[in-house]
Amino acid sequence: MKSRDEYVSKLKTDLDRWNVEAAKWEAQAASARADLKKGYAKQLETLRARREETLYKLNLLEAASATAWTELERGADEAWVRMKEAMAAAKSHFEKAHTGK
C-alpha cells in the first residue's frame, strides 16, 4: 500500500501529463475547421469537467487527516478512472479527426 504522499504525487504526475495533452488538443481545436470544432468542443468540455472533479478529489486527499485519507482514496480512484476514460475518448476523437479517418 502506498503512503498518502506517494499516492498524491502519482496523481499529480498523471494530472500534469493529462494537462499537457489537453493543451495540445485545445490548440488543435482552436485551429480546426468549423465542421470539426463542435466535436472538439464537446470532447474538451467533458475533459474539463472530469479534470475539475479530479482536482477536487485530489484537494480533498491532500487536506484529509491521516485516518480519513484512505476512505477518500476510493473516491479519488473512481475520479481517476473517469478521467482516464475521458482522456482515452478525447485522444481517440482528436487522433481520428487529425488523421481524417
N, C-alpha and C positions, 0 to 999 in steps of 0.2 A: 504494500500500500504506500502511495506517495504521500509526502508531507503536504500540508496546505501550500507552503511556499513553492514547492516543486510543481504542484498541480496548477497554481495560479500562473507561474512562469510559463508553463507549457501552453496554457490557454492564451496568454498574451502573445506568445510567439505565433500561434495559429492565427489569432486575430490580426496581427501585423501583416502576416503573409496574405491573408484574405483582403485586407485593405489595399495592398499594393495591386492585387489582381483586379479588384473592383475599380480602382482608379483608372487602370488601363481600359476597362470596359466602358467607364463613363466617358473617357476621351473618345473612344470608338463611337459611342452613341452620339456624342456631340457633332461628329463629322459625318454621320451616316446619312444616307438618302432618306428622304421624307417617308417613304413607304416602310422603311425599317425602324424608324425612330419609335413608333408606337410599341412594337415588340420589345425593343431595348428598354424603353421606359418602364414597361411592366416588370421585366426581369430585375431592373435596378431598384424599383420600388419594393419588391419582395425582399431583395437582398438587404436593403437599408432597414426594413422592419426587423428582419432576423438579426442584423447586426446590433440594433438597439436593444433587442431582447437579450442578446448575448452579453452586451456590455452591462446591462442591468444585473444579470446573474453574476457576472464577474465582480462587480462592485459589491454585491451582497456577500459574496465569498470573502472578499478582502476585509470587509468590516465585521464579519461574523466572529463570535467568540470561538475559542478552541473546541468547545463541546458542540457548538451548533453548526460548524462548518461542514461536518460530514453529512448532515441532513441536507444542507444546501447544495452539496456536491451533486446529488441526484438531479436536482433541478437544472444545475449548470450542465450536466451531461446531456440532458434532454435538449436544452437550448443549443448545445454544440452539435448534436445530431441534426437538428432542424437547420442550423447554419450550414453545415456540410452539404445537406441536401439542396439548399438554396444555391450554394456555390456551384455544385455539380450541374444543376439545371441551368444556371446562368452561363457557365462555361460552355455547356453543350449548345445553348442558344447562340452565344456570340461566336463560337467557332464555326457553327453551321452557317451563320449569316456571313461571316468573314470569308469563308471558302466558297460560298454560293451554292452549297449542297442542300 
